[in-house]
Amino acid sequence: MPFRFNDEISTADVAFESWGCTLEELFISSAAALLRTMADASELVERRQKLTVRLENQELDLLLWSFLQELIFYKDARRLLLHADTVHIEQNMDAFTLEANLSGEQIDAGRHRLLVDVKAVTLHRLQVEFSDNLWKAVVVLDV
C-alpha cells in the first residue's frame, strides 16, 4: 500500500504520508489514503460513476491540496466515494495542471462502512517533495 497513517503528526486529526515513483502515482496514493480514511474496505467502492476533474496551481503542494479537496467536495455535495483511476500532471511556465479520471459510487450505508467524515484537507504540515527517488507527501485531514 503506497501510504501509511501517522498518529505522531496530529492527534486530533488524521495524518498520512503517501508516496509514488511519479507525481501521478503520488496523487493516486494520496486519493487512496483519503478514501481509506473515510471508508473501511475502500476496495468495495465500485466504479459505477465516472467523472473527470481538471485543476491548476502554481504550487505542487497546493495542487495536491486542491485535488484532495475536490474529492471531499464530491463526497459532501453528491455523496460520492471516489477512486483516482488515472492522473496526468504537466508543468508549464506558470503552473502545474492536473487532469484526473475518477470513478466511484454514491454512499450506501448498507454496503459501505464509513469511518470518519473528512471535512477538509488542512495546510498544516502539507508537504510534497522528491527524495530518495520517490515523490512523497505529508497530508493532515480535518475530521
N, C-alpha and C positions, 0 to 999 in steps of 0.2 A: 504494500500500500504506500503510495508516494506522499504520505502526510502522517503527522503524529500530533496528538493533542499535548499541550504543555501547561500543566497546572501551576508551574512556577512563575509564569509571566503575569497572570492575573487570577485572583481568587474569586472575584465576583462575576467575572465574565468568562467566556470560553476563548482560549487562545490555541492556535495551531501553527505549526511550521509545515510548509509544503515544499516540494522540490520537483525538478524535472531537468532532463538533458537540454531541452529547448524552452524558450519562453512559452510556447504554446502548451507544452506538457505541464509547465508550472501552473498556468492558468486553469487547465483542466483538473490538475491535482487540487488546486485551491477550491474549485467548484465542488469537487467530490467531498472535500473536508466540510464545506458548508452544508451540503446535503446530508452528510452523515451526522452533523451536529443537530439537524432538525428532525431526522427520521432514522429510527433504528432499522436495520436491514434495508438500507437505501437501494440495494440492488433489486429490491422488489418493486421499485418505482418503475412502472412500464413506460415505454417510449411511444405513447399514443398520440400526443400532440407535438408538432414541430414548429419552431419559430427561429428567426434569425435576428441577432442584435448587432448593431454597429455603434462603436464608441470611438472617441478620440480624446487624447490628453497629451499635454506636453511632457508630463512626468510618468514614468513607468509604474511607480508605486501607486499613483493616483488612478492610473488606468486599471490596475487590479482592483482598487477600491471601488471604482465605478462599475466594473464588471460584476463584482460580488453584490453590490447594492442593487444592480439590475435584477439579479436572481431573487433577492429578497423582495423587491417590488412585485415581481410576478407571483411570488408566494402570497403576499398580502393583498394585491389587487385582483388577482384571478384565481387564487387558491391553487397555484401550480407548483409542484415539486419538479425541479428540472435538473437534468444531466447536461453537462457541456460535452457534446459529441465531438465537435471539431472547433478549433480556434485558429485563426490566422492573424498574425500581428506583423505590421510593417512599420518601419521607421522612415519618415521623410524628413525634410529640412526642419520643419517646425514642431512635429508631433508624432506620437505613436498612434496608429489606427488599429482597431481590432474589429474583426468580423467573426462571430461565433454562431454555430448551428447548435441549437438547444432542443432537447426533447424531454417529454415527461408526461405527467398526468395530474388531474385535479386530486386534491387531498381527499382520501376516502378513509374515514375513521375506522371502518371495518377491516381495511386491508393494511393501512399504514399506522404503525405505532410511532406517534410523534413524541419526541423527547423534550425539546425546548423550543420556544418561539424566539427566533433570532429577530431582533428589532433593527439592528444596523451593524455595519462594519465601522469600527472606530479608527481614528487616526493614531491612537496610542500604540507606539512601538511598530507601526506599519513599516515594513521594510521589504524591498526587493533587491537582491544582489546576485552577482555571479562570482562564485568562489569554488575552488576545488573541482572545476569542470562541471559544475551544476548551477542552475538557476535556483535560488532559494528565496522563500518569502516567510515573513512572520506576520500573522493577522490576529487581531483581537476582535471578537464579536460581542456586541452588547445584547444580552439576553434578558 
